[in-house]
Amino acid sequence: MKKAIVIGSGFSSLSAACYLAKAGLEVEIFEKNTTVGGRARQLVRDGFTFDIGPSWYWMPDIFEKFFAEFGKQPSDYYQLNKLNPAYKIFFKDDEITIGDCMDQICLEFERIEAGSSNQLRSFIKKAQDNYDIAINKVVLKPGISPLELVTKDTVLRLDQFFKTISQEVRKRFDNPKLISTLEFPVLFLGAKPSNTPSFYSFMNFADFGLGTWHPEGGMYQVIRAMADLAKELGVTIHTDHSIDKILVLDGVICGVNTRGKNVTSDYVVSGADYHHSETLLDKKYRQYSENYWQTRTYAPSSLLFYIGFDKKLENVNHHNLFFDTDFELHAKEIYDHPQWPTNPLFYANFPSITDSSMAPNGCENGFFLVPIAPGLEDTPELRAQYFDIVMDRFESITNQVVRNSIIFKESFCVKDFIEQYNSFKGNAYGMANTLKQTAFLRPNLKSSKVKNLFFTGQLTVPGPGVPPSLISGKLVADLLTKNL
């Protein structure tokens, strides 16, 4: 039996491990932290439960397809509930509530801009067509050749790779609130809407067409499910085992070194940060230079606060976006002129509103996220400064006092992403999906310098996000097992 070692235990690593085990390989996972999950770990404190990382469950069909590959379904492991409303967006002088179906959403668009619902239905229909092509064809390609993108469907939509989401949205809608609402989903891809090909409007169908869901107990239940499935398939999982070196002999993988011990293997798949993974190799075996990594466009980092409140909060939903400041200025301060934002947009998540298991009775758990540029200075003083900015705005916009109800708060930022995930520049979501960083233009799944060394995750194909990470694991497993 051939053996494969998988580095890391995030979504892409667990996915790859499951597929490799199904193909008949002996598989061992080595995770540096004390629990599985990678960036999707969990914080439990004083009866409060927080998802440390991903908190949006979009594209339920991708999860269903993953579990179906192993004769399972999500409901075998966790209970999934569709959120209604899906989320709320707060603007300076109004708010938009996104319901759980197109009819509800169209009514809300009409309230903001008369006649906009017809344009919205047309836009989402096009987005649905793109979704079918993207999810069933484009993202299932391993990014080996530009010819993978040349199909009848993509050729007919070639213009959509050279127009941007911003251009597509703004030719249909005039109201800035509706524009921000429709440009928001591509932020999950880690790039500005003005730099994201309009083909990626399929994210709008994922949003409005497929809806926003919540696994009872939080997103970590999906990680638990995947880890349980991996174990059922015979995968061995080692936590608290960081990898110190990837071992190569005469250009061929021979194993890894962990805790001062060499562990032999026929294959290695790294789901750890790609840049960090290459630093575990001798220089002659690295594919990409430091200059290469420095000149890529990365998805944002984040300043995160996990807060336990001793009361139920008012005027908020499960998911909330605070777009009451300048969207474009904040984007420029992330991508064009990296700096701490002047007046940041932020996101707040209160899953205990719909899931009582995530906070003690009568309490609320709050997850606040401020997108920031990767690589910024990260100090306790800056974290405290931005906590005050966020709390001031939150209290003012939702018309309630919450500071005196805080039982505890913990923060997570650039330094933590680097320390806990070896994340390059402390990025939170990997490498952005811009036109020049799409498909075959992203770092390769397979090493060109070391035989039997592979990579998976948000810095390679297909890109950032939880569903793409599941797909990335499948792609790398298919590539590895192709010639077994």
Rosetta blueprint (number, residue, H / E / L):
1 M L
2 K L
3 K E
4 A E
5 I E
6 V E
7 I E
8 G L
9 S L
10 G L
11 F H
12 S H
13 S H
14 L H
15 S H
16 A H
17 A H
18 C H
19 Y H
20 L H
21 A H
22 K H
23 A L
24 G L
25 L L
26 E E
27 V E
28 E E
29 I E
30 F E
31 E L
32 K L
33 N L
34 T L
35 T L
36 V L
37 G L
38 G H
39 R H
40 A H
41 R L
42 Q E
43 L E
44 V E
45 R E
46 D L
47 G L
48 F E
49 T E
50 F E
51 D E
52 I L
53 G L
54 P L
55 S L
56 W L
57 Y E
58 W L
59 M L
60 P H
61 D H
62 I H
63 F H
64 E H
65 K H
66 F H
67 F H
68 A H
69 E L
70 F L
71 G L
72 K L
73 Q L
74 P H
75 S H
76 D H
77 Y L
78 Y L
79 Q L
80 L E
81 N E
82 K E
83 L L
84 N L
85 P L
86 A L
87 Y E
88 K E
89 I E
90 F E
91 F L
92 K L
93 D L
94 D L
95 E E
96 I E
97 T E
98 I E
99 G L
100 D L
101 C L
102 M H
103 D H
104 Q H
105 I H
106 C H
107 L H
108 E H
109 F H
110 E H
111 R H
112 I H
113 E L
114 A L
115 G L
116 S H
117 S H
118 N H
119 Q H
120 L H
121 R H
122 S H
123 F H
124 I H
125 K H
126 K H
127 A H
128 Q H
129 D H
130 N H
131 Y H
132 D H
133 I H
134 A H
135 I H
136 N H
137 K L
138 V H
139 V H
140 L H
141 K L
142 P L
143 G L
144 I L
145 S L
146 P H
147 L H
148 E H
149 L H
150 V L
151 T L
152 K H
153 D H
154 T H
155 V H
156 L H
157 R L
158 L H
159 D H
160 Q H
161 F H
162 F L
163 K L
164 T E
165 I H
166 S H
167 Q H
168 E H
169 V H
170 R H
171 K L
172 R L
173 F L
174 D L
175 N L
176 P H
177 K H
178 L H
179 I H
180 S H
181 T H
182 L H
183 E H
184 F H
185 P H
186 V H
187 L H
188 F H
189 L H
190 G L
191 A L
192 K L
193 P H
194 S H
195 N H
196 T L
197 P E
198 S H
199 F H
200 Y H
201 S H
202 F H
203 M H
204 N H
205 F H
206 A H
207 D H
208 F H
209 G H
210 L L
211 G L
212 T L
213 W E
214 H E
215 P E
216 E L
217 G L
218 G L
219 M L
220 Y H
221 Q H
222 V H
223 I H
224 R H
225 A H
226 M H
227 A H
228 D H
229 L H
230 A H
231 K H
232 E H
233 L L
234 G L
235 V L
236 T E
237 I E
238 H E
239 T L
240 D L
241 H L
242 S L
243 I E
244 D E
245 K E
246 I E
247 L E
248 V E
249 L E
250 D L
251 G L
252 V E
253 I E
254 C E
255 G E
256 V E
257 N E
258 T E
259 R L
260 G L
261 K E
262 N E
263 V E
264 T E
265 S L
266 D L
267 Y E
268 V E
269 V E
270 S E
271 G L
272 A L
273 D L
274 Y H
275 H H
276 H H
277 S H
278 E H
279 T H
280 L L
281 L L
282 D L
283 K H
284 K H
285 Y H
286 R L
287 Q L
288 Y L
289 S L
290 E H
291 N H
292 Y H
293 W H
294 Q H
295 T L
296 R L
297 T L
298 Y E
299 A L
300 P L
301 S E
302 S E
303 L E
304 L E
305 F E
306 Y E
307 I E
308 G E
309 F E
310 D L
311 K L
312 K L
313 L L
314 E L
315 N L
316 V L
317 N L
318 H L
319 H E
320 N E
321 L E
322 F E
323 F L
324 D L
325 T L
326 D L
327 F H
328 E H
329 L H
330 H H
331 A H
332 K H
333 E H
334 I H
335 Y H
336 D L
337 H L
338 P L
339 Q L
340 W L
341 P L
342 T L
343 N L
344 P L
345 L L
346 F E
347 Y E
348 A E
349 N E
350 F L
351 P H
352 S H
353 I H
354 T L
355 D L
356 S H
357 S H
358 M H
359 A L
360 P L
361 N L
362 G L
363 C L
364 E E
365 N E
366 G E
367 F E
368 F E
369 L E
370 V E
371 P E
372 I E
373 A L
374 P L
375 G L
376 L L
377 E L
378 D L
379 T L
380 P H
381 E H
382 L H
383 R H
384 A H
385 Q H
386 Y H
387 F H
388 D H
389 I H
390 V H
391 M H
392 D H
393 R H
394 F H
395 E H
396 S H
397 I H
398 T H
399 N L
400 Q L
401 V L
402 V L
403 R H
404 N H
405 S H
406 I E
407 I E
408 F E
409 K E
410 E E
411 S E
412 F E
413 C L
414 V H
415 K H
416 D H
417 F H
418 I H
419 E H
420 Q H
421 Y H
422 N L
423 S L
424 F H
425 K H
426 G H
427 N L
428 A L
429 Y L
430 G L
431 M E
432 A L
433 N L
434 T L
435 L H
436 K H
437 Q H
438 T L
439 A H
440 F H
441 L H
442 R L
443 P L
444 N L
445 L L
446 K E
447 S L
448 S L
449 K L
450 V L
451 K E
452 N L
453 L E
454 F E
455 F E
456 T L
457 G L
458 Q L
459 L L
460 T L
461 V L
462 P L
463 G L
464 P L
465 G L
466 V H
467 P H
468 P H
469 S H
470 L H
471 I H
472 S H
473 G H
474 K H
475 L H
476 V H
477 A H
478 D H
479 L H
480 L H
481 T H
482 K L
483 N L
484 L L
